[in-house]
């Protein structure tokens, strides 16, 4: 990719980026939010057209004018947010656009055969155990990511782009993902790996390219580069203390949880949050982090324990009750739970607070 530039309105997303990668390589792309990582990837897939620059595959210039053209050239992408059809089955999503048919006119689908084929794909990539007949809408976030990966590798891609593939995966699934990546590398597939988790890059990447503010900073060998140096390239300055000590000015206690629990999700959770304080809730995928937050917000019902706001007991039966108590929530799944994609930005911003913006 030579001299790739792209502007969205007043934002210069990419500034004359030169980028080279080889087959059989795991090439990581890193940078802060807004550095241009996803834009560069989407240009390569054909989802976005660059304003200037040239793309060459195998030395031959290519005009990748659409995702279909990108797929014809062997380019596939595992999206950061699963790009699936929720009301179709796992099988239909994995083989979307390439469902094998039978009969004289190719009108019939041998469902038994296609289900077995997708099951074999899942087993080949090391993620068996998902019901291929199940609707995607009923899968967990981690299972949807697995289906996204299966869809991308089902056609044996020449170039595979993975945009934050580990964000919702537990450690066991991450180990399987790394094993798949190594196997694809041995099959001469070029893999672009985009992630904010630097430990993953040092574990899997052959080279790391750093972007900052839409410009190329440089490409380094992770085996010869220290973590602190990579962070310096990403943020543009040396960080003396990645996690600086803080001395918060905390006020009175606002929220407290006492032995909160929900059957099958978590139990005996107790902590308090004061005015002006930031409390981190941390754990592996499936540990109950999100479930605790949903119970506090009233999106799920807690079966045991107590929530107190300003010393008063609160048992939210819905998010409406939590909003009235002054509790807001940014959801883990922005697309599925947080936004109504068919509505405007104005409508989405006002969605949770109509009384402040309407008379009746």
Secondary structure by P-SEA (a helix, b strand, c coil): ccbbbbbccccccccbbbbbbbcccbbbbbbcccccaaaaaaaaacccccccccccccccccccccaaaaaaaccccccccccccccccaaaaaaccccccccccccccaaaaaaaaaaaaaaaacccccccccccccccaaaaaaaaaaaaacccccbbbbccccccccaaaaaaaaaaaaaaaaabbbbbbbcccaaaaaacccbbbbbcccccccccccccccaaaaaaaaccccccccccccccccccccbbbcccccccccccccccccccbbbbbbbcccccaaaaaaaaacccccccccccccccccccccaaaaaaacccccccccccccccccccaaaaaacccccccccc
